[in-house]
Amino acid sequence: MDRIQIIDYIMSTPHNVNWNVLSTMLDEGDWSGLKAYVEQTPHNMNRKVLEALLGEEEPISYRTVLYTDGTFIINESSKNQAANETLHGEATNVYEPFDPNGDTDIKKYIFADAFQRPWSSQASSVKIVEIGSNIQPTNTAHWFETFATCTSMNLDNLDTSLVTDMSYMFAACQALTSLDLSSFVTSSVTDMNYMFVSCQALASLNLNGFVTSSVINMNAMFADCQALVSLDLSSFVTSSVTDMANMFGSCQALTSLDVTHFDTSSVTNMSNMFNGCQALTSLDVSSFNTSAVTKMTNIFKNCYVLTIIYTSSAFVVTQVTNSANMFANMSTNLVGGAGTVWSSSSPKDKTYAHIDGGTSNPGYFTAKA
């Protein structure tokens, strides 16, 4: 109970106040005056008098803390400190709390890289992440990067409505197997590059509700997420994105990927976008407008079992200046719409990056009906 709840309790049951129980809930002190007042005036108690007799309530303070059991809590309230110490053991490291009005970026938890974080040296000790009290940052870049042994995150108290940069936020969280971010408000975010890179055990990722209409950079966003079998990106709006390089690179377990709603008209870099998607058997990029793309290096490289690539006439390579190894390390599984079979002796650059025209104009793409 806090001070207000105690006063409400006394006023609602003046004849039945359990003073023994009450004394264990508050700091030690002289209760004789308070008890005498309640017993003498049970029907005419004055709230302000009770407040004065209880004394001033201690102001709430906050801290960011790492406990012995590996629980890492950002902005833990002093009200919860005793309970958390019982649950998690001693505090091994205590850091300054998040301060949206701080006089430095560090106090605002704005980090140019992972090494600027006060908890950088303890990243490998974190097992569980919690947000202790509601916070509203403007930048969450690098916050949980290299939390390599972390298995659980409760981010319910993280208000992301003002965040503009989420780059590297969960990078190299190698032990996380599931992550539900469906409550995130991302309408202000412009940078998501490397957001989930190298989350190698992540098998379930819920991004339902993600609004990405302001995002410019998705470079390596899901790269090296080796355990992802599927990925629902149906809420993604990509009309502002200019960089999709390595976006799904080395997602080697991905068996299906729906990007048919992607607007790529602003994208200039698609290098390595699907490189190493070793389990994909088909890929539909028929919505892709690549008229602004200048880099496609390795875009389909190492897609060993890919059998068909659906495109439209909007998938062009007229501006592409770097297309080395676009179709390298593939296999004869890949067949164009007119029967052109991938060959190790054929050009690997943009030469075959068009809808298959048969023997007169061979290509590896199939027109979407």
KOLZA-863687 format. One record per residue (C-alpha): x, y, z; chain. Coordinates in pm, 1 decimal. Each point is the difference from the previous one (the first is absolute). Example, Ala and Ser with C-alpha at 12.3 -4.5 7.8 and 13.67 -1.06 7.14 Angstrom:
NODE 1230.0 -450.0 780.0 A
NODE 137.0 344.0 -66.0 A
END
This chain:
NODE 0.0 0.0 0.0 A
NODE 112.3 352.5 -67.3 A
NODE -81.1 301.5 218.1 A
NODE -327.5 77.0 -180.9 A
NODE -118.1 -360.6 26.5 A
NODE 78.7 -5.1 372.2 A
NODE -206.4 313.8 59.6 A
NODE -287.5 -146.0 -204.3 A
NODE 22.3 -319.5 205.8 A
NODE -8.9 184.9 333.3 A
NODE -292.5 219.4 -102.8 A
NODE -202.7 -293.5 -134.2 A
NODE 45.8 -223.8 307.9 A
NODE 70.4 231.7 298.1 A
NODE -127.9 -252.9 255.1 A
NODE 190.6 -294.7 -141.1 A
NODE 345.0 131.5 -84.4 A
NODE 259.6 -272.4 42.3 A
NODE 287.7 202.0 141.3 A
NODE 235.2 -297.6 10.8 A
NODE -37.4 -59.2 -372.6 A
NODE 12.1 369.3 -78.7 A
NODE 324.7 48.6 187.8 A
NODE 175.1 -251.9 -224.9 A
NODE -94.6 194.2 -310.7 A
NODE 153.5 331.1 97.0 A
NODE 326.3 125.9 141.0 A
NODE 46.3 -28.5 372.9 A
NODE -126.1 296.0 198.5 A
NODE -214.7 117.9 291.7 A
NODE -349.4 -126.7 -77.0 A
NODE -154.1 116.1 327.1 A
NODE -122.3 333.3 -136.1 A
NODE -149.0 -147.9 -316.2 A
NODE -164.2 -288.5 185.8 A
NODE -140.4 229.4 269.9 A
NODE -147.0 236.5 -258.7 A
NODE -170.6 -283.1 -192.2 A
NODE -142.6 -156.9 318.0 A
NODE -123.9 331.7 139.8 A
NODE -160.8 131.7 -319.8 A
NODE -102.9 -305.7 -206.0 A
NODE -299.0 179.9 -156.1 A
NODE 152.7 344.8 -46.1 A
NODE 347.9 -65.2 -130.8 A
NODE 160.1 266.5 -214.9 A
NODE 205.3 -125.3 -292.0 A
NODE 252.9 283.5 26.1 A
NODE 57.4 -79.4 364.7 A
NODE 66.9 -363.2 -90.8 A
NODE 244.1 110.9 -268.2 A
NODE 183.7 218.1 248.8 A
NODE 13.0 -277.9 261.0 A
NODE 134.2 -248.8 -254.8 A
NODE 272.1 243.0 -100.5 A
NODE 145.6 72.3 -340.8 A
NODE 18.2 -286.4 -244.5 A
NODE 345.8 -64.5 -139.0 A
NODE 34.6 112.8 -362.1 A
NODE 21.9 -275.1 -259.2 A
NODE 339.1 -44.6 -161.7 A
NODE 112.4 -212.2 -293.3 A
NODE 303.4 -195.3 -104.4 A
NODE 107.6 -242.9 -269.8 A
NODE 136.6 -313.5 158.5 A
NODE 147.2 -343.3 -68.4 A
NODE -71.5 -266.2 261.1 A
NODE 194.8 -309.2 99.6 A
NODE -232.4 -233.2 -191.8 A
NODE 53.9 196.4 -323.4 A
NODE -322.3 201.8 9.6 A
NODE 59.3 341.8 -155.2 A
NODE -261.3 265.3 81.7 A
NODE -6.9 339.4 -167.8 A
NODE -148.5 270.5 225.2 A
NODE -89.6 -206.4 301.9 A
NODE -215.7 192.6 247.8 A
NODE 121.2 26.3 360.3 A
NODE -342.0 -137.1 98.5 A
NODE 89.9 -330.4 -162.9 A
NODE 362.3 -18.4 107.5 A
NODE -47.6 -211.9 312.7 A
NODE -227.5 -248.0 -177.4 A
NODE 240.8 -31.0 -292.0 A
NODE 294.4 -60.6 230.2 A
NODE -196.4 -284.3 157.7 A
NODE -78.0 -144.7 -342.1 A
NODE 330.1 55.6 -176.8 A
NODE 269.7 25.0 267.1 A
NODE 246.6 281.4 49.7 A
NODE 45.8 283.7 -245.0 A
NODE 337.0 -62.7 -161.7 A
NODE -1.1 313.9 -212.9 A
NODE -202.6 320.5 33.6 A
NODE -18.6 261.9 -275.3 A
NODE -152.6 343.3 -37.1 A
NODE -366.4 -18.9 -99.1 A
NODE -140.3 104.8 -334.6 A
NODE -51.4 377.9 5.2 A
NODE -186.2 148.4 -299.9 A
NODE 106.7 347.6 113.3 A
NODE 361.8 -88.0 69.0 A
NODE 274.5 242.5 -96.8 A
NODE 192.1 -264.6 -196.9 A
NODE -95.5 -263.0 -256.3 A
NODE 123.9 -270.9 235.3 A
NODE -253.0 104.3 265.7 A
NODE -270.8 -10.8 -266.7 A
NODE 120.1 -350.4 -93.9 A
NODE 103.0 113.7 -346.2 A
NODE 306.8 -200.1 -98.9 A
NODE 212.5 41.6 -312.0 A
NODE 117.8 -360.3 41.9 A
NODE -29.6 -288.6 244.8 A
NODE 317.0 98.0 186.2 A
NODE -156.0 326.4 119.5 A
NODE -257.6 -184.8 208.6 A
NODE 77.3 5.3 372.3 A
NODE -81.8 -372.5 10.8 A
NODE 211.8 -96.7 -300.1 A
NODE 250.9 -201.8 205.6 A
NODE -279.7 -199.8 163.8 A
NODE -194.2 -76.5 -321.4 A
NODE 100.5 -366.3 3.1 A
NODE -136.4 -42.8 355.8 A
NODE -357.6 103.2 -82.1 A
NODE -253.6 -286.5 1.1 A
NODE -330.9 187.8 27.0 A
NODE -96.1 355.3 -100.3 A
NODE -279.5 202.0 159.7 A
NODE -112.3 361.3 -22.3 A
NODE -80.1 86.0 361.3 A
NODE -207.8 312.7 -52.6 A
NODE -154.7 163.3 -303.6 A
NODE 255.4 188.7 -207.9 A
NODE -23.1 187.2 -329.5 A
NODE 340.7 26.8 -169.3 A
NODE 72.5 151.1 -340.7 A
NODE 276.6 -245.8 -87.1 A
NODE 44.8 -368.9 84.8 A
NODE 297.1 -74.1 -225.8 A
NODE 244.5 -254.1 149.4 A
NODE -198.3 -38.1 323.6 A
NODE 11.5 -380.5 14.2 A
NODE 278.2 -66.7 -249.8 A
NODE 221.4 -301.2 84.9 A
NODE -228.8 -121.1 281.3 A
NODE 117.7 -337.9 -124.0 A
NODE -133.4 -210.6 290.0 A
NODE -330.3 181.7 47.0 A
NODE -299.0 -233.9 -39.9 A
NODE -295.1 222.7 94.8 A
NODE -108.1 362.1 -41.5 A
NODE -300.7 176.2 151.8 A
NODE -26.0 336.3 -174.5 A
NODE -360.0 83.9 96.3 A
NODE 101.1 327.8 166.3 A
NODE 201.4 119.9 -299.7 A
NODE -191.9 272.3 -185.1 A
NODE 159.4 19.7 -345.9 A
NODE -233.0 261.4 -147.7 A
NODE 276.5 264.9 -13.1 A
NODE 285.6 -228.3 -106.3 A
NODE 170.0 86.8 -329.9 A
NODE 295.7 -241.0 11.6 A
NODE -21.8 -373.0 78.6 A
NODE 320.3 -103.5 -175.5 A
NODE 188.9 -288.6 164.9 A
NODE -263.5 -7.9 276.8 A
NODE 2.7 -381.6 32.1 A
NODE 317.7 -73.3 -195.8 A
NODE 175.9 -322.5 99.0 A
NODE -260.5 -104.9 258.3 A
NODE 108.1 -350.8 -86.2 A
NODE -198.5 -191.7 263.5 A
NODE -340.8 160.3 -53.8 A
NODE -241.1 -251.3 -152.6 A
NODE -311.8 218.2 -13.9 A
NODE -78.2 368.8 4.5 A
NODE -341.1 167.0 -9.9 A
NODE 18.5 365.7 -103.7 A
NODE -360.4 32.6 -113.2 A
NODE -56.8 276.5 257.2 A
NODE 277.0 217.9 -143.1 A
NODE -104.2 330.9 -155.0 A
NODE 249.7 58.1 -280.9 A
NODE -158.1 277.1 -204.8 A
NODE 287.5 241.3 74.6 A
NODE 284.5 -242.5 -62.1 A
NODE 228.4 78.8 -295.0 A
NODE 285.0 -243.2 66.5 A
NODE -37.2 -375.8 56.3 A
NODE 333.3 -111.0 -143.4 A
NODE 153.9 -305.0 173.2 A
NODE -294.7 -3.3 241.0 A
NODE -11.5 -381.0 38.0 A
NODE 330.0 -96.2 -161.7 A
NODE 152.8 -323.8 131.2 A
NODE -295.4 -94.3 220.1 A
NODE 100.7 -349.6 -94.7 A
NODE -244.5 -196.4 219.4 A
NODE -301.0 221.1 -68.1 A
NODE -272.0 -230.1 -134.9 A
NODE -302.7 219.5 69.9 A
NODE -14.4 374.1 -65.7 A
NODE -331.8 184.7 26.7 A
NODE 6.4 333.0 -183.2 A
NODE -376.0 25.4 -53.5 A
NODE -95.2 365.5 3.6 A
NODE 342.7 130.1 -91.3 A
NODE -45.0 327.9 -188.6 A
NODE 306.9 53.9 -217.0 A
NODE -115.6 280.4 -226.8 A
NODE 273.4 234.1 130.1 A
NODE 282.7 -254.3 -8.3 A
NODE 285.2 83.7 -239.2 A
NODE 258.6 -261.1 95.9 A
NODE -71.3 -374.5 29.1 A
NODE 355.6 -113.3 -71.8 A
NODE 65.0 -344.2 154.7 A
NODE -316.2 29.9 206.6 A
NODE -47.3 -378.2 25.3 A
NODE 342.4 -114.7 -117.8 A
NODE 135.2 -319.3 156.5 A
NODE -331.0 -86.1 171.5 A
NODE 83.0 -362.8 -63.2 A
NODE -298.5 -157.8 179.1 A
NODE -281.9 200.2 -160.0 A
NODE -214.4 -229.7 -213.1 A
NODE -261.2 261.4 -85.4 A
NODE -40.5 373.0 41.3 A
NODE -323.6 198.1 -16.0 A
NODE 73.7 344.7 -143.4 A
NODE -355.0 70.5 -115.3 A
NODE -16.4 329.5 191.3 A
NODE 318.3 134.8 -160.0 A
NODE -20.2 309.4 -218.5 A
NODE 332.1 44.3 -177.9 A
NODE -56.9 297.5 -228.3 A
NODE 260.6 211.9 183.9 A
NODE 269.5 -266.9 25.0 A
NODE 319.2 66.1 -197.2 A
NODE 220.0 -279.6 137.2 A
NODE -100.8 -366.7 9.3 A
NODE 350.8 -141.3 -31.4 A
NODE 41.6 -333.3 182.6 A
NODE -352.4 34.5 140.1 A
NODE -57.9 -376.9 7.9 A
NODE 360.2 -111.0 -47.8 A
NODE 85.0 -339.8 151.9 A
NODE -357.8 -68.3 111.5 A
NODE 84.9 -357.3 -79.9 A
NODE -313.0 -165.3 149.3 A
NODE -250.2 233.6 -166.0 A
NODE -232.3 -218.0 -210.1 A
NODE -249.5 270.3 -96.0 A
NODE 17.6 375.6 -33.0 A
NODE -282.2 222.1 -122.0 A
NODE 132.2 330.9 -132.6 A
NODE -264.6 39.4 -270.0 A
NODE -120.9 326.1 154.3 A
NODE 344.9 160.5 21.4 A
NODE 29.8 339.0 -169.4 A
NODE 366.3 23.6 -99.8 A
NODE -20.8 306.4 -219.8 A
NODE 235.7 196.0 228.4 A
NODE 250.4 -279.0 60.7 A
NODE 351.8 49.5 -136.3 A
NODE 181.2 -290.7 167.5 A
NODE -112.1 -365.5 -12.6 A
NODE 341.0 -162.5 33.7 A
NODE -15.8 -337.1 183.2 A
NODE -371.0 49.8 63.8 A
NODE -80.5 -373.3 -22.9 A
NODE 354.9 -136.7 8.9 A
NODE 14.7 -327.5 190.1 A
NODE -375.2 -64.6 18.4 A
NODE 77.8 -366.2 -43.4 A
NODE -350.8 -138.7 67.9 A
NODE -202.4 228.4 -229.4 A
NODE -142.3 -193.7 -293.8 A
NODE -190.7 288.8 -157.8 A
NODE 18.2 376.4 17.5 A
NODE -258.3 248.2 -124.8 A
NODE 144.4 347.1 -57.7 A
NODE -258.7 93.9 -259.3 A
NODE -86.1 318.0 189.9 A
NODE 360.4 121.4 -11.1 A
NODE 72.3 317.5 -192.0 A
NODE 377.8 8.6 -26.8 A
NODE 38.7 305.8 -220.7 A
NODE 204.2 181.8 267.4 A
NODE 218.6 -294.2 104.5 A
NODE 372.5 32.8 -69.6 A
NODE 131.5 -294.6 205.0 A
NODE -113.4 -362.1 -30.1 A
NODE 321.1 -183.2 87.7 A
NODE -70.2 -354.3 128.4 A
NODE -376.5 63.7 18.7 A
NODE -97.6 -364.7 -67.3 A
NODE 335.7 -160.8 74.5 A
NODE 1.3 -326.9 196.0 A
NODE -374.4 -57.4 -44.1 A
NODE 73.7 -362.0 -77.2 A
NODE -353.8 -141.4 -22.2 A
NODE -171.7 295.2 -164.2 A
NODE -201.3 -129.9 -295.7 A
NODE -185.8 309.2 -118.6 A
NODE 26.1 378.9 28.8 A
NODE -317.3 187.6 -92.4 A
NODE 45.0 356.4 -125.6 A
NODE -169.9 258.8 -215.9 A
NODE 119.0 241.9 -265.6 A
NODE 69.9 246.8 282.8 A
NODE 296.7 -208.8 114.3 A
NODE 267.4 170.5 -206.6 A
NODE 376.3 28.6 29.2 A
NODE 51.3 310.5 -211.5 A
NODE 156.8 199.0 287.7 A
NODE 188.6 -289.8 154.3 A
NODE 374.6 60.1 -5.3 A
NODE 101.8 -280.4 234.9 A
NODE -156.2 -340.2 -68.7 A
NODE 285.6 -242.0 65.3 A
NODE -107.0 -351.4 103.2 A
NODE -373.6 73.3 -11.1 A
NODE -64.3 -365.1 -84.7 A
NODE 315.4 -161.0 142.3 A
NODE -4.0 -333.6 183.4 A
NODE -351.6 -93.9 -105.7 A
NODE -104.7 -324.0 -171.5 A
NODE -181.7 -149.6 -294.1 A
NODE -313.2 9.2 216.0 A
NODE -44.4 357.6 -122.5 A
NODE -184.1 14.6 -329.8 A
NODE -124.4 307.4 -181.6 A
NODE -354.4 32.4 -130.3 A
NODE 97.4 -112.0 -351.2 A
NODE 213.8 -289.7 112.8 A
NODE 342.6 158.3 49.2 A
NODE 184.2 -209.4 257.7 A
NODE 259.8 152.2 231.3 A
NODE 348.9 -91.9 -106.8 A
NODE 331.8 46.2 172.4 A
NODE 146.3 99.5 -335.5 A
NODE -251.1 278.3 -61.7 A
NODE 59.4 359.7 112.9 A
NODE -68.1 56.5 369.2 A
NODE -53.5 373.9 -27.8 A
NODE -307.7 191.3 -119.0 A
NODE 16.3 -152.2 -349.8 A
NODE -273.2 -253.9 82.3 A
NODE -194.1 227.1 236.7 A
NODE -313.4 27.4 -211.0 A
NODE -307.9 -198.2 -96.6 A
NODE 107.3 -306.3 -190.9 A
NODE -23.0 43.6 -375.6 A
NODE 114.1 -349.4 -90.6 A
NODE 306.4 -81.2 -208.6 A
NODE -6.8 336.7 -173.1 A
NODE 1.2 198.5 325.9 A
NODE 63.1 -232.2 295.0 A
NODE -82.3 119.5 350.7 A
NODE -61.4 -148.1 342.9 A
NODE -327.4 178.0 80.3 A
NODE -358.9 -108.8 -52.0 A
NODE -275.7 249.8 -76.1 A
NODE -274.5 1.8 262.3 A
NODE -329.4 -94.4 -161.0 A
END
